[in-house]
Amino acid sequence: MSKNAALIKKVENVIDQIRPYLEADGGNIRFVELTDDMVVNVELLGACGSCPMSQMTLKAGVEQAVKKAIPEIKSVESIN
């Protein structure tokens, strides 16, 4: 398994742990890609796609959890 494949698996595991909290509010999140410069791109789905607080949730919740679990990650960005 390549280093990136291992990192992607870790990122997906962290996102899976966060997902129930988003689903409780009618939203969801989908991992899209890990860029060469260690930025995780995700897509916010359902209520998260239109929620005015979604960027705060993304940065304060998802990004912090991912960076805490995987220090190599520089940021988490939403593609939508």
mmCIF file of the N, C-alpha and C atoms, coordinates in Angstrom:
data_MODEL
# 
_entry.id   MODEL 
# 
loop_
_atom_site.group_PDB 
_atom_site.id 
_atom_site.type_symbol 
_atom_site.label_atom_id 
_atom_site.label_alt_id 
_atom_site.label_comp_id 
_atom_site.label_asym_id 
_atom_site.label_entity_id 
_atom_site.label_seq_id 
_atom_site.pdbx_PDB_ins_code 
_atom_site.Cartn_x 
_atom_site.Cartn_y 
_atom_site.Cartn_z 
_atom_site.occupancy 
_atom_site.B_iso_or_equiv 
_atom_site.pdbx_formal_charge 
_atom_site.auth_seq_id 
_atom_site.auth_comp_id 
_atom_site.auth_asym_id 
_atom_site.auth_atom_id 
_atom_site.pdbx_PDB_model_num 
ATOM 1   N N  . MET A 1 1  ? 0.854   -1.194 0.000  1.00 0.00 ? 1  MET A N  1 
ATOM 2   C CA . MET A 1 1  ? 0.000   0.000  0.000  1.00 0.00 ? 1  MET A CA 1 
ATOM 3   C C  . MET A 1 1  ? 0.886   1.239  0.000  1.00 0.00 ? 1  MET A C  1 
ATOM 4   N N  . SER A 1 2  ? 0.609   2.165  -0.891 1.00 0.00 ? 2  SER A N  1 
ATOM 5   C CA . SER A 1 2  ? 1.400   3.388  -0.969 1.00 0.00 ? 2  SER A CA 1 
ATOM 6   C C  . SER A 1 2  ? 1.115   4.268  0.255  1.00 0.00 ? 2  SER A C  1 
ATOM 7   N N  . LYS A 1 3  ? 2.023   5.215  0.488  1.00 0.00 ? 3  LYS A N  1 
ATOM 8   C CA . LYS A 1 3  ? 1.848   6.136  1.615  1.00 0.00 ? 3  LYS A CA 1 
ATOM 9   C C  . LYS A 1 3  ? 0.524   6.888  1.483  1.00 0.00 ? 3  LYS A C  1 
ATOM 10  N N  . ASN A 1 4  ? 0.218   7.364  0.249  1.00 0.00 ? 4  ASN A N  1 
ATOM 11  C CA . ASN A 1 4  ? -1.028  8.097  0.051  1.00 0.00 ? 4  ASN A CA 1 
ATOM 12  C C  . ASN A 1 4  ? -2.242  7.214  0.281  1.00 0.00 ? 4  ASN A C  1 
ATOM 13  N N  . ALA A 1 5  ? -2.180  5.951  -0.163 1.00 0.00 ? 5  ALA A N  1 
ATOM 14  C CA . ALA A 1 5  ? -3.311  5.040  0.043  1.00 0.00 ? 5  ALA A CA 1 
ATOM 15  C C  . ALA A 1 5  ? -3.559  4.833  1.535  1.00 0.00 ? 5  ALA A C  1 
ATOM 16  N N  . ALA A 1 6  ? -2.488  4.731  2.309  1.00 0.00 ? 6  ALA A N  1 
ATOM 17  C CA . ALA A 1 6  ? -2.619  4.570  3.762  1.00 0.00 ? 6  ALA A CA 1 
ATOM 18  C C  . ALA A 1 6  ? -3.220  5.826  4.385  1.00 0.00 ? 6  ALA A C  1 
ATOM 19  N N  . LEU A 1 7  ? -2.768  6.998  3.929  1.00 0.00 ? 7  LEU A N  1 
ATOM 20  C CA . LEU A 1 7  ? -3.314  8.259  4.443  1.00 0.00 ? 7  LEU A CA 1 
ATOM 21  C C  . LEU A 1 7  ? -4.791  8.399  4.082  1.00 0.00 ? 7  LEU A C  1 
ATOM 22  N N  . ILE A 1 8  ? -5.142  8.040  2.852  1.00 0.00 ? 8  ILE A N  1 
ATOM 23  C CA . ILE A 1 8  ? -6.539  8.126  2.419  1.00 0.00 ? 8  ILE A CA 1 
ATOM 24  C C  . ILE A 1 8  ? -7.413  7.244  3.292  1.00 0.00 ? 8  ILE A C  1 
ATOM 25  N N  . LYS A 1 9  ? -6.933  6.034  3.606  1.00 0.00 ? 9  LYS A N  1 
ATOM 26  C CA . LYS A 1 9  ? -7.692  5.116  4.467  1.00 0.00 ? 9  LYS A CA 1 
ATOM 27  C C  . LYS A 1 9  ? -7.911  5.759  5.841  1.00 0.00 ? 9  LYS A C  1 
ATOM 28  N N  . LYS A 1 10 ? -6.864  6.388  6.382  1.00 0.00 ? 10 LYS A N  1 
ATOM 29  C CA . LYS A 1 10 ? -6.985  7.063  7.689  1.00 0.00 ? 10 LYS A CA 1 
ATOM 30  C C  . LYS A 1 10 ? -8.006  8.200  7.620  1.00 0.00 ? 10 LYS A C  1 
ATOM 31  N N  . VAL A 1 11 ? -7.919  9.005  6.554  1.00 0.00 ? 11 VAL A N  1 
ATOM 32  C CA . VAL A 1 11 ? -8.852  10.126 6.389  1.00 0.00 ? 11 VAL A CA 1 
ATOM 33  C C  . VAL A 1 11 ? -10.281 9.610  6.330  1.00 0.00 ? 11 VAL A C  1 
ATOM 34  N N  . GLU A 1 12 ? -10.502 8.554  5.532  1.00 0.00 ? 12 GLU A N  1 
ATOM 35  C CA . GLU A 1 12 ? -11.849 7.988  5.415  1.00 0.00 ? 12 GLU A CA 1 
ATOM 36  C C  . GLU A 1 12 ? -12.348 7.465  6.757  1.00 0.00 ? 12 GLU A C  1 
ATOM 37  N N  . ASN A 1 13 ? -11.455 6.890  7.559  1.00 0.00 ? 13 ASN A N  1 
ATOM 38  C CA . ASN A 1 13 ? -11.846 6.402  8.887  1.00 0.00 ? 13 ASN A CA 1 
ATOM 39  C C  . ASN A 1 13 ? -12.285 7.548  9.794  1.00 0.00 ? 13 ASN A C  1 
ATOM 40  N N  . VAL A 1 14 ? -11.556 8.661  9.758  1.00 0.00 ? 14 VAL A N  1 
ATOM 41  C CA . VAL A 1 14 ? -11.922 9.831  10.579 1.00 0.00 ? 14 VAL A CA 1 
ATOM 42  C C  . VAL A 1 14 ? -13.273 10.384 10.111 1.00 0.00 ? 14 VAL A C  1 
ATOM 43  N N  . ILE A 1 15 ? -13.445 10.496 8.796  1.00 0.00 ? 15 ILE A N  1 
ATOM 44  C CA . ILE A 1 15 ? -14.715 11.000 8.251  1.00 0.00 ? 15 ILE A CA 1 
ATOM 45  C C  . ILE A 1 15 ? -15.870 10.079 8.660  1.00 0.00 ? 15 ILE A C  1 
ATOM 46  N N  . ASP A 1 16 ? -15.632 8.774  8.641  1.00 0.00 ? 16 ASP A N  1 
ATOM 47  C CA . ASP A 1 16 ? -16.674 7.820  9.054  1.00 0.00 ? 16 ASP A CA 1 
ATOM 48  C C  . ASP A 1 16 ? -17.078 8.027  10.515 1.00 0.00 ? 16 ASP A C  1 
ATOM 49  N N  . GLN A 1 17 ? -16.121 8.446  11.349 1.00 0.00 ? 17 GLN A N  1 
ATOM 50  C CA . GLN A 1 17 ? -16.427 8.697  12.767 1.00 0.00 ? 17 GLN A CA 1 
ATOM 51  C C  . GLN A 1 17 ? -17.242 9.983  12.946 1.00 0.00 ? 17 GLN A C  1 
ATOM 52  N N  . ILE A 1 18 ? -17.065 10.941 12.055 1.00 0.00 ? 18 ILE A N  1 
ATOM 53  C CA . ILE A 1 18 ? -17.773 12.226 12.131 1.00 0.00 ? 18 ILE A CA 1 
ATOM 54  C C  . ILE A 1 18 ? -19.168 12.135 11.501 1.00 0.00 ? 18 ILE A C  1 
ATOM 55  N N  . ARG A 1 19 ? -19.295 11.273 10.505 1.00 0.00 ? 19 ARG A N  1 
ATOM 56  C CA . ARG A 1 19 ? -20.523 11.178 9.702  1.00 0.00 ? 19 ARG A CA 1 
ATOM 57  C C  . ARG A 1 19 ? -21.818 11.105 10.535 1.00 0.00 ? 19 ARG A C  1 
ATOM 58  N N  . PRO A 1 20 ? -21.898 10.298 11.603 1.00 0.00 ? 20 PRO A N  1 
ATOM 59  C CA . PRO A 1 20 ? -23.171 10.221 12.362 1.00 0.00 ? 20 PRO A CA 1 
ATOM 60  C C  . PRO A 1 20 ? -23.640 11.571 12.910 1.00 0.00 ? 20 PRO A C  1 
ATOM 61  N N  . TYR A 1 21 ? -22.701 12.452 13.251 1.00 0.00 ? 21 TYR A N  1 
ATOM 62  C CA . TYR A 1 21 ? -23.077 13.775 13.766 1.00 0.00 ? 21 TYR A CA 1 
ATOM 63  C C  . TYR A 1 21 ? -23.692 14.627 12.660 1.00 0.00 ? 21 TYR A C  1 
ATOM 64  N N  . LEU A 1 22 ? -23.152 14.498 11.455 1.00 0.00 ? 22 LEU A N  1 
ATOM 65  C CA . LEU A 1 22 ? -23.701 15.244 10.318 1.00 0.00 ? 22 LEU A CA 1 
ATOM 66  C C  . LEU A 1 22 ? -25.059 14.674 9.915  1.00 0.00 ? 22 LEU A C  1 
ATOM 67  N N  . GLU A 1 23 ? -25.161 13.345 9.932  1.00 0.00 ? 23 GLU A N  1 
ATOM 68  C CA . GLU A 1 23 ? -26.425 12.692 9.568  1.00 0.00 ? 23 GLU A CA 1 
ATOM 69  C C  . GLU A 1 23 ? -27.542 13.054 10.545 1.00 0.00 ? 23 GLU A C  1 
ATOM 70  N N  . ALA A 1 24 ? -27.185 13.278 11.808 1.00 0.00 ? 24 ALA A N  1 
ATOM 71  C CA . ALA A 1 24 ? -28.186 13.649 12.809 1.00 0.00 ? 24 ALA A CA 1 
ATOM 72  C C  . ALA A 1 24 ? -28.846 14.974 12.456 1.00 0.00 ? 24 ALA A C  1 
ATOM 73  N N  . ASP A 1 25 ? -28.129 15.822 11.715 1.00 0.00 ? 25 ASP A N  1 
ATOM 74  C CA . ASP A 1 25 ? -28.668 17.115 11.286 1.00 0.00 ? 25 ASP A CA 1 
ATOM 75  C C  . ASP A 1 25 ? -29.129 17.094 9.830  1.00 0.00 ? 25 ASP A C  1 
ATOM 76  N N  . GLY A 1 26 ? -29.245 15.900 9.260  1.00 0.00 ? 26 GLY A N  1 
ATOM 77  C CA . GLY A 1 26 ? -29.747 15.779 7.890  1.00 0.00 ? 26 GLY A CA 1 
ATOM 78  C C  . GLY A 1 26 ? -28.699 15.976 6.815  1.00 0.00 ? 26 GLY A C  1 
ATOM 79  N N  . GLY A 1 27 ? -27.441 15.927 7.191  1.00 0.00 ? 27 GLY A N  1 
ATOM 80  C CA . GLY A 1 27 ? -26.368 16.125 6.223  1.00 0.00 ? 27 GLY A CA 1 
ATOM 81  C C  . GLY A 1 27 ? -25.495 14.897 6.077  1.00 0.00 ? 27 GLY A C  1 
ATOM 82  N N  . ASN A 1 28 ? -24.460 15.035 5.281  1.00 0.00 ? 28 ASN A N  1 
ATOM 83  C CA . ASN A 1 28 ? -23.501 13.961 5.098  1.00 0.00 ? 28 ASN A CA 1 
ATOM 84  C C  . ASN A 1 28 ? -22.241 14.556 4.497  1.00 0.00 ? 28 ASN A C  1 
ATOM 85  N N  . ILE A 1 29 ? -21.209 13.726 4.385  1.00 0.00 ? 29 ILE A N  1 
ATOM 86  C CA . ILE A 1 29 ? -19.932 14.169 3.844  1.00 0.00 ? 29 ILE A CA 1 
ATOM 87  C C  . ILE A 1 29 ? -19.354 13.038 3.018  1.00 0.00 ? 29 ILE A C  1 
ATOM 88  N N  . ARG A 1 30 ? -18.691 13.401 1.919  1.00 0.00 ? 30 ARG A N  1 
ATOM 89  C CA . ARG A 1 30 ? -18.088 12.396 1.051  1.00 0.00 ? 30 ARG A CA 1 
ATOM 90  C C  . ARG A 1 30 ? -16.641 12.784 0.783  1.00 0.00 ? 30 ARG A C  1 
ATOM 91  N N  . PHE A 1 31 ? -15.736 11.850 1.030  1.00 0.00 ? 31 PHE A N  1 
ATOM 92  C CA . PHE A 1 31 ? -14.331 12.060 0.700  1.00 0.00 ? 31 PHE A CA 1 
ATOM 93  C C  . PHE A 1 31 ? -14.190 12.102 -0.814 1.00 0.00 ? 31 PHE A C  1 
ATOM 94  N N  . VAL A 1 32 ? -13.475 13.097 -1.329 1.00 0.00 ? 32 VAL A N  1 
ATOM 95  C CA . VAL A 1 32 ? -13.270 13.222 -2.771 1.00 0.00 ? 32 VAL A CA 1 
ATOM 96  C C  . VAL A 1 32 ? -11.842 12.851 -3.142 1.00 0.00 ? 32 VAL A C  1 
ATOM 97  N N  . GLU A 1 33 ? -10.869 13.537 -2.533 1.00 0.00 ? 33 GLU A N  1 
ATOM 98  C CA . GLU A 1 33 ? -9.480  13.233 -2.874 1.00 0.00 ? 33 GLU A CA 1 
ATOM 99  C C  . GLU A 1 33 ? -8.522  13.800 -1.849 1.00 0.00 ? 33 GLU A C  1 
ATOM 100 N N  . LEU A 1 34 ? -7.306  13.278 -1.877 1.00 0.00 ? 34 LEU A N  1 
ATOM 101 C CA . LEU A 1 34 ? -6.190  13.811 -1.113 1.00 0.00 ? 34 LEU A CA 1 
ATOM 102 C C  . LEU A 1 34 ? -5.213  14.360 -2.146 1.00 0.00 ? 34 LEU A C  1 
ATOM 103 N N  . THR A 1 35 ? -4.960  15.665 -2.105 1.00 0.00 ? 35 THR A N  1 
ATOM 104 C CA . THR A 1 35 ? -4.079  16.278 -3.100 1.00 0.00 ? 35 THR A CA 1 
ATOM 105 C C  . THR A 1 35 ? -2.617  16.017 -2.747 1.00 0.00 ? 35 THR A C  1 
ATOM 106 N N  . ASP A 1 36 ? -1.733  16.296 -3.704 1.00 0.00 ? 36 ASP A N  1 
ATOM 107 C CA . ASP A 1 36 ? -0.300  16.096 -3.496 1.00 0.00 ? 36 ASP A CA 1 
ATOM 108 C C  . ASP A 1 36 ? 0.246   16.982 -2.379 1.00 0.00 ? 36 ASP A C  1 
ATOM 109 N N  . ASP A 1 37 ? -0.411  18.132 -2.149 1.00 0.00 ? 37 ASP A N  1 
ATOM 110 C CA . ASP A 1 37 ? 0.058   19.009 -1.079 1.00 0.00 ? 37 ASP A CA 1 
ATOM 111 C C  . ASP A 1 37 ? -0.706  18.793 0.228  1.00 0.00 ? 37 ASP A C  1 
ATOM 112 N N  . MET A 1 38 ? -1.238  17.597 0.408  1.00 0.00 ? 38 MET A N  1 
ATOM 113 C CA . MET A 1 38 ? -1.855  17.153 1.667  1.00 0.00 ? 38 MET A CA 1 
ATOM 114 C C  . MET A 1 38 ? -3.100  17.946 2.050  1.00 0.00 ? 38 MET A C  1 
ATOM 115 N N  . VAL A 1 39 ? -3.908  18.289 1.067  1.00 0.00 ? 39 VAL A N  1 
ATOM 116 C CA . VAL A 1 39 ? -5.200  18.913 1.318  1.00 0.00 ? 39 VAL A CA 1 
ATOM 117 C C  . VAL A 1 39 ? -6.271  17.865 1.015  1.00 0.00 ? 39 VAL A C  1 
ATOM 118 N N  . VAL A 1 40 ? -7.183  17.682 1.953  1.00 0.00 ? 40 VAL A N  1 
ATOM 119 C CA . VAL A 1 40 ? -8.293  16.746 1.763  1.00 0.00 ? 40 VAL A CA 1 
ATOM 120 C C  . VAL A 1 40 ? -9.467  17.511 1.162  1.00 0.00 ? 40 VAL A C  1 
ATOM 121 N N  . ASN A 1 41 ? -9.961  17.053 0.039  1.00 0.00 ? 41 ASN A N  1 
ATOM 122 C CA . ASN A 1 41 ? -11.151 17.639 -0.565 1.00 0.00 ? 41 ASN A CA 1 
ATOM 123 C C  . ASN A 1 41 ? -12.339 16.744 -0.259 1.00 0.00 ? 41 ASN A C  1 
ATOM 124 N N  . VAL A 1 42 ? -13.420 17.361 0.234  1.00 0.00 ? 42 VAL A N  1 
ATOM 125 C CA . VAL A 1 42 ? -14.645 16.625 0.564  1.00 0.00 ? 42 VAL A CA 1 
ATOM 126 C C  . VAL A 1 42 ? -15.825 17.331 -0.087 1.00 0.00 ? 42 VAL A C  1 
ATOM 127 N N  . GLU A 1 43 ? -16.918 16.610 -0.188 1.00 0.00 ? 43 GLU A N  1 
ATOM 128 C CA . GLU A 1 43 ? -18.163 17.195 -0.673 1.00 0.00 ? 43 GLU A CA 1 
ATOM 129 C C  . GLU A 1 43 ? -19.169 17.118 0.462  1.00 0.00 ? 43 GLU A C  1 
ATOM 130 N N  . LEU A 1 44 ? -19.783 18.249 0.771  1.00 0.00 ? 44 LEU A N  1 
ATOM 131 C CA . LEU A 1 44 ? -20.815 18.284 1.800  1.00 0.00 ? 44 LEU A CA 1 
ATOM 132 C C  . LEU A 1 44 ? -22.151 17.994 1.124  1.00 0.00 ? 44 LEU A C  1 
ATOM 133 N N  . LEU A 1 45 ? -22.895 17.061 1.685  1.00 0.00 ? 45 LEU A N  1 
ATOM 134 C CA . LEU A 1 45 ? -24.121 16.572 1.067  1.00 0.00 ? 45 LEU A CA 1 
ATOM 135 C C  . LEU A 1 45 ? -25.339 16.849 1.941  1.00 0.00 ? 45 LEU A C  1 
ATOM 136 N N  . GLY A 1 46 ? -26.523 16.731 1.354  1.00 0.00 ? 46 GLY A N  1 
ATOM 137 C CA . GLY A 1 46 ? -27.761 16.912 2.104  1.00 0.00 ? 46 GLY A CA 1 
ATOM 138 C C  . GLY A 1 46 ? -27.847 18.296 2.697  1.00 0.00 ? 46 GLY A C  1 
ATOM 139 N N  . ALA A 1 47 ? -28.282 18.368 3.949  1.00 0.00 ? 47 ALA A N  1 
ATOM 140 C CA . ALA A 1 47 ? -28.440 19.663 4.619  1.00 0.00 ? 47 ALA A CA 1 
ATOM 141 C C  . ALA A 1 47 ? -27.114 20.410 4.725  1.00 0.00 ? 47 ALA A C  1 
ATOM 142 N N  . CYS A 1 48 ? -26.005 19.677 4.781  1.00 0.00 ? 48 CYS A N  1 
ATOM 143 C CA . CYS A 1 48 ? -24.693 20.332 4.897  1.00 0.00 ? 48 CYS A CA 1 
ATOM 144 C C  . CYS A 1 48 ? -24.356 21.142 3.651  1.00 0.00 ? 48 CYS A C  1 
ATOM 145 N N  . GLY A 1 49 ? -24.875 20.745 2.517  1.00 0.00 ? 49 GLY A N  1 
ATOM 146 C CA . GLY A 1 49 ? -24.586 21.458 1.276  1.00 0.00 ? 49 GLY A CA 1 
ATOM 147 C C  . GLY A 1 49 ? -25.167 22.857 1.240  1.00 0.00 ? 49 GLY A C  1 
ATOM 148 N N  . SER A 1 50 ? -26.251 23.087 1.977  1.00 0.00 ? 50 SER A N  1 
ATOM 149 C CA . SER A 1 50 ? -26.912 24.390 1.941  1.00 0.00 ? 50 SER A CA 1 
ATOM 150 C C  . SER A 1 50 ? -26.897 25.115 3.281  1.00 0.00 ? 50 SER A C  1 
ATOM 151 N N  . CYS A 1 51 ? -26.326 24.496 4.296  1.00 0.00 ? 51 CYS A N  1 
ATOM 152 C CA . CYS A 1 51 ? -26.333 25.091 5.634  1.00 0.00 ? 51 CYS A CA 1 
ATOM 153 C C  . CYS A 1 51 ? -25.338 26.251 5.724  1.00 0.00 ? 51 CYS A C  1 
ATOM 154 N N  . PRO A 1 52 ? -25.785 27.407 6.253  1.00 0.00 ? 52 PRO A N  1 
ATOM 155 C CA . PRO A 1 52 ? -24.866 28.541 6.377  1.00 0.00 ? 52 PRO A CA 1 
ATOM 156 C C  . PRO A 1 52 ? -23.717 28.269 7.362  1.00 0.00 ? 52 PRO A C  1 
ATOM 157 N N  . MET A 1 53 ? -23.885 27.292 8.240  1.00 0.00 ? 53 MET A N  1 
ATOM 158 C CA . MET A 1 53 ? -22.849 26.971 9.227  1.00 0.00 ? 53 MET A CA 1 
ATOM 159 C C  . MET A 1 53 ? -21.899 25.888 8.731  1.00 0.00 ? 53 MET A C  1 
ATOM 160 N N  . SER A 1 54 ? -22.098 25.400 7.504  1.00 0.00 ? 54 SER A N  1 
ATOM 161 C CA . SER A 1 54 ? -21.322 24.253 7.036  1.00 0.00 ? 54 SER A CA 1 
ATOM 162 C C  . SER A 1 54 ? -19.819 24.523 6.994  1.00 0.00 ? 54 SER A C  1 
ATOM 163 N N  . GLN A 1 55 ? -19.406 25.745 6.646  1.00 0.00 ? 55 GLN A N  1 
ATOM 164 C CA . GLN A 1 55 ? -17.966 26.038 6.616  1.00 0.00 ? 55 GLN A CA 1 
ATOM 165 C C  . GLN A 1 55 ? -17.376 26.003 8.022  1.00 0.00 ? 55 GLN A C  1 
ATOM 166 N N  . MET A 1 56 ? -18.146 26.465 9.003  1.00 0.00 ? 56 MET A N  1 
ATOM 167 C CA . MET A 1 56 ? -17.673 26.392 10.378 1.00 0.00 ? 56 MET A CA 1 
ATOM 168 C C  . MET A 1 56 ? -17.575 24.932 10.829 1.00 0.00 ? 56 MET A C  1 
ATOM 169 N N  . THR A 1 57 ? -18.582 24.147 10.487 1.00 0.00 ? 57 THR A N  1 
ATOM 170 C CA . THR A 1 57 ? -18.558 22.714 10.812 1.00 0.00 ? 57 THR A CA 1 
ATOM 171 C C  . THR A 1 57 ? -17.358 22.054 10.150 1.00 0.00 ? 57 THR A C  1 
ATOM 172 N N  . LEU A 1 58 ? -17.128 22.407 8.890  1.00 0.00 ? 58 LEU A N  1 
ATOM 173 C CA . LEU A 1 58 ? -16.020 21.820 8.148  1.00 0.00 ? 58 LEU A CA 1 
ATOM 174 C C  . LEU A 1 58 ? -14.687 22.141 8.810  1.00 0.00 ? 58 LEU A C  1 
ATOM 175 N N  . LYS A 1 59 ? -14.466 23.408 9.122  1.00 0.00 ? 59 LYS A N  1 
ATOM 176 C CA . LYS A 1 59 ? -13.171 23.828 9.667  1.00 0.00 ? 59 LYS A CA 1 
ATOM 177 C C  . LYS A 1 59 ? -13.010 23.453 11.145 1.00 0.00 ? 59 LYS A C  1 
ATOM 178 N N  . ALA A 1 60 ? -14.028 23.754 11.964 1.00 0.00 ? 60 ALA A N  1 
ATOM 179 C CA . ALA A 1 60 ? -13.910 23.524 13.409 1.00 0.00 ? 60 ALA A CA 1 
ATOM 180 C C  . ALA A 1 60 ? -14.120 22.059 13.775 1.00 0.00 ? 60 ALA A C  1 
ATOM 181 N N  . GLY A 1 61 ? -14.924 21.348 12.976 1.00 0.00 ? 61 GLY A N  1 
ATOM 182 C CA . GLY A 1 61 ? -15.208 19.954 13.302 1.00 0.00 ? 61 GLY A CA 1 
ATOM 183 C C  . GLY A 1 61 ? -14.380 18.985 12.493 1.00 0.00 ? 61 GLY A C  1 
ATOM 184 N N  . VAL A 1 62 ? -14.651 18.927 11.205 1.00 0.00 ? 62 VAL A N  1 
ATOM 185 C CA . VAL A 1 62 ? -14.026 17.929 10.348 1.00 0.00 ? 62 VAL A CA 1 
ATOM 186 C C  . VAL A 1 62 ? -12.520 18.157 10.229 1.00 0.00 ? 62 VAL A C  1 
ATOM 187 N N  . GLU A 1 63 ? -12.120 19.380 9.885  1.00 0.00 ? 63 GLU A N  1 
ATOM 188 C CA . GLU A 1 63 ? -10.689 19.644 9.691  1.00 0.00 ? 63 GLU A CA 1 
ATOM 189 C C  . GLU A 1 63 ? -9.905  19.396 10.971 1.00 0.00 ? 63 GLU A C  1 
ATOM 190 N N  . GLN A 1 64 ? -10.414 19.863 12.096 1.00 0.00 ? 64 GLN A N  1 
ATOM 191 C CA . GLN A 1 64 ? -9.690  19.665 13.359 1.00 0.00 ? 64 GLN A CA 1 
ATOM 192 C C  . GLN A 1 64 ? -9.543  18.183 13.689 1.00 0.00 ? 64 GLN A C  1 
ATOM 193 N N  . ALA A 1 65 ? -10.601 17.406 13.467 1.00 0.00 ? 65 ALA A N  1 
ATOM 194 C CA . ALA A 1 65 ? -10.544 15.972 13.758 1.00 0.00 ? 65 ALA A CA 1 
ATOM 195 C C  . ALA A 1 65 ? -9.539  15.265 12.849 1.00 0.00 ? 65 ALA A C  1 
ATOM 196 N N  . VAL A 1 66 ? -9.567  15.627 11.566 1.00 0.00 ? 66 VAL A N  1 
ATOM 197 C CA . VAL A 1 66 ? -8.652  14.993 10.610 1.00 0.00 ? 66 VAL A CA 1 
ATOM 198 C C  . VAL A 1 66 ? -7.208  15.365 10.929 1.00 0.00 ? 66 VAL A C  1 
ATOM 199 N N  . LYS A 1 67 ? -6.940  16.658 11.185 1.00 0.00 ? 67 LYS A N  1 
ATOM 200 C CA . LYS A 1 67 ? -5.574  17.101 11.466 1.00 0.00 ? 67 LYS A CA 1 
ATOM 201 C C  . LYS A 1 67 ? -5.055  16.543 12.789 1.00 0.00 ? 67 LYS A C  1 
ATOM 202 N N  . LYS A 1 68 ? -5.946  16.354 13.747 1.00 0.00 ? 68 LYS A N  1 
ATOM 203 C CA . LYS A 1 68 ? -5.534  15.783 15.033 1.00 0.00 ? 68 LYS A CA 1 
ATOM 204 C C  . LYS A 1 68 ? -5.131  14.316 14.847 1.00 0.00 ? 68 LYS A C  1 
ATOM 205 N N  . ALA A 1 69 ? -5.916  13.591 14.039 1.00 0.00 ? 69 ALA A N  1 
ATOM 206 C CA . ALA A 1 69 ? -5.635  12.175 13.810 1.00 0.00 ? 69 ALA A CA 1 
ATOM 207 C C  . ALA A 1 69 ? -4.468  11.968 12.845 1.00 0.00 ? 69 ALA A C  1 
ATOM 208 N N  . ILE A 1 70 ? -4.319  12.896 11.886 1.00 0.00 ? 70 ILE A N  1 
ATOM 209 C CA . ILE A 1 70 ? -3.314  12.750 10.832 1.00 0.00 ? 70 ILE A CA 1 
ATOM 210 C C  . ILE A 1 70 ? -2.595  14.091 10.655 1.00 0.00 ? 70 ILE A C  1 
ATOM 211 N N  . PRO A 1 71 ? -1.542  14.311 11.440 1.00 0.00 ? 71 PRO A N  1 
ATOM 212 C CA . PRO A 1 71 ? -0.863  15.618 11.439 1.00 0.00 ? 71 PRO A CA 1 
ATOM 213 C C  . PRO A 1 71 ? -0.320  16.048 10.072 1.00 0.00 ? 71 PRO A C  1 
ATOM 214 N N  . GLU A 1 72 ? -0.086  15.104 9.170  1.00 0.00 ? 72 GLU A N  1 
ATOM 215 C CA . GLU A 1 72 ? 0.448   15.461 7.845  1.00 0.00 ? 72 GLU A CA 1 
ATOM 216 C C  . GLU A 1 72 ? -0.540  16.281 7.016  1.00 0.00 ? 72 GLU A C  1 
ATOM 217 N N  . ILE A 1 73 ? -1.828  16.167 7.342  1.00 0.00 ? 73 ILE A N  1 
ATOM 218 C CA . ILE A 1 73 ? -2.852  16.870 6.566  1.00 0.00 ? 73 ILE A CA 1 
ATOM 219 C C  . ILE A 1 73 ? -2.784  18.361 6.873  1.00 0.00 ? 73 ILE A C  1 
ATOM 220 N N  . LYS A 1 74 ? -2.750  19.180 5.796  1.00 0.00 ? 74 LYS A N  1 
ATOM 221 C CA . LYS A 1 74 ? -2.652  20.636 5.982  1.00 0.00 ? 74 LYS A CA 1 
ATOM 222 C C  . LYS A 1 74 ? -4.014  21.296 6.166  1.00 0.00 ? 74 LYS A C  1 
ATOM 223 N N  . SER A 1 75 ? -5.016  20.842 5.389  1.00 0.00 ? 75 SER A N  1 
ATOM 224 C CA . SER A 1 75 ? -6.354  21.408 5.544  1.00 0.00 ? 75 SER A CA 1 
ATOM 225 C C  . SER A 1 75 ? -7.397  20.495 4.911  1.00 0.00 ? 75 SER A C  1 
ATOM 226 N N  . VAL A 1 76 ? -8.648  20.777 5.233  1.00 0.00 ? 76 VAL A N  1 
ATOM 227 C CA . VAL A 1 76 ? -9.789  20.071 4.638  1.00 0.00 ? 76 VAL A CA 1 
ATOM 228 C C  . VAL A 1 76 ? -10.622 21.137 3.940  1.00 0.00 ? 76 VAL A C  1 
ATOM 229 N N  . GLU A 1 77 ? -10.891 20.939 2.667  1.00 0.00 ? 77 GLU A N  1 
ATOM 230 C CA . GLU A 1 77 ? -11.636 21.917 1.873  1.00 0.00 ? 77 GLU A CA 1 
ATOM 231 C C  . GLU A 1 77 ? -12.882 21.268 1.271  1.00 0.00 ? 77 GLU A C  1 
ATOM 232 N N  . SER A 1 78 ? -13.936 22.066 1.163  1.00 0.00 ? 78 SER A N  1 
ATOM 233 C CA . SER A 1 78 ? -15.162 21.603 0.530  1.00 0.00 ? 78 SER A CA 1 
ATOM 234 C C  . SER A 1 78 ? -15.128 21.987 -0.945 1.00 0.00 ? 78 SER A C  1 
ATOM 235 N N  . ILE A 1 79 ? -15.477 21.066 -1.830 1.00 0.00 ? 79 ILE A N  1 
ATOM 236 C CA . ILE A 1 79 ? -15.455 21.354 -3.264 1.00 0.00 ? 79 ILE A CA 1 
ATOM 237 C C  . ILE A 1 79 ? -16.779 21.931 -3.741 1.00 0.00 ? 79 ILE A C  1 
ATOM 238 N N  . ASN A 1 80 ? -17.787 22.019 -2.846 1.00 0.00 ? 80 ASN A N  1 
ATOM 239 C CA . ASN A 1 80 ? -19.090 22.541 -3.297 1.00 0.00 ? 80 ASN A CA 1 
ATOM 240 C C  . ASN A 1 80 ? -19.449 23.835 -2.614 1.00 0.00 ? 80 ASN A C  1 
# 
